[in-house]
């Protein structure tokens, strides 16, 4: 299982869903659960990342691996587990 970003939106207006999906499924394919959203073009920081913290923690506890980009987002949100601190993007 992977926790990763699923791209939505339009050209020059990116918008992403944070999803839990099987690692073998393509980026826009079937997902197990939608865990939140990430809007990099949002004006204020409070609307940039919206996560269901309990469900993200649930998937991480079950062994799901976060993508490199998502590790950086989780660190900024204070959800980065100790076991991921040495991975790329977790600096």
SULFEN-V752541 format. One record per backbone hydrogen bond with DSSP energy under -1.0 kcal/mol. CO is the residue of the C=O (numbers start at 0). NH is the residue of the N-H. Records with the same first field share a line. If there is no record, write none. Layout:
CO=NH / NH
This chain:
0=64
1=20
2=66
3=18
5=16
9=12
12=9
14=7
15=37
16=5
17=34 / 35
18=3
19=31 / 32
20=1
21=24
25=28
32=19
34=51
35=17
36=49
37=15
38=41
43=46
47=38
49=36
50=52
51=55
52=56
53=57
54=58
55=59
56=60
57=61
58=63
59=62
64=2
66=70
67=71
68=72
69=73
70=74
71=75
72=76
73=78
80=83
81=84
83=86
86=89
